Amino acid sequence: MKPTSGATSQRLTPGTSIPVSFATLNKATKAVSFDVQTEDVFMTIDGSTPTTSNGHKLYAGRAYTISFGSATNAKFVSASNTAVIFGSELTT
């Protein structure tokens, strides 16, 4: 995979209560690669609201790649404090 032409990397800063999502993705994007930089986060991709008791726990210091559809639906909250997530759009 390679970076999607014309797409801009995104920096998300979820807190502990209000979910954040990626901005509108480029239509040519096939996946989003992102790393969780500062605090663990919880992510949902099913439309539900992530909380510390609902969602996939993603650990700080690790990188993840999810499909276009999952990235479009993804919502994030921090496990504690304010987290930083940095993502880049990828295509084939």
N, C-alpha and C positions, 0 to 999 in steps of 0.2 A: 504494500500500500504506500501511497505518497500523499503529501499535503494536497488538499482540495484547492485548486486555483481560485483566487478571489475571496477565499474564506479568511476570516480574521480569528486568531486565537481568542479564547474567552477566559476571563478570570472571574470566578464566582466566590462570594464571601458569605456563606450561610451562617446564620446564628442558630440558636437552639430552639427557636419556636416558629419562625416564619420561613417556609420552604422557598428555595430558589431553584431556578431551572436555567438551562442553556437558552440563549436567545435563538431566534429563528435560524435554522441551519440551511446551508447552501443545498440546493436540490441535487447537485452532483455528489454530495457526501454519501459515503457508504458506512462509515463508522466514525466514532469519536474516541480518541485516546486522551486520557486525562490522568493527572496525578493529584493525590490528596496531600497537601504540603504541610499543614500545621497541626490539625486536630482530626481525630477520627470523625467520620460522618455516617449518617444513615441515608440510604437511597431507596426510593420506590420507583417502579416503572409501570405500575398497574393502575395509576390514577388516584391511589390513596395517598394520604398525607403521611410523610415519614415522621417517626418519633423514635425515641430510644427503645421503644418496645414494638415498633413496626418498621420493617424495612431491612435491607441488606446492610450489614455493617462493613464499611470500607475503612481501612486503616491508614493513618497518616504515614507518609514515607513510601507508599506503594503506588504503582501505576496500574491503570485499568483500561480496557478497550471494550466499548459496547457498540452495538449496531445502530444505524441511523434511527430506526423505529424506537429502540429503547432510549436513545439519547433525547429524542423528541419528547418522550413521556417522562423522562427522569426528573425527580424532585429530590432535593438534598436539604438536610438539616445537620447541624453540628452536634456531636455528642456532648461537648462542653466548650465554652468560649466561642470565639468566632474562628471558623476554619477558612482555609484558602484552597480552592480547587482550580487547576489550570488545565484547560482542554484545547485540543486541536482537531480540526476536521480532516478526515482522510478519505481518499477515493482510490480506485484501481487504475 
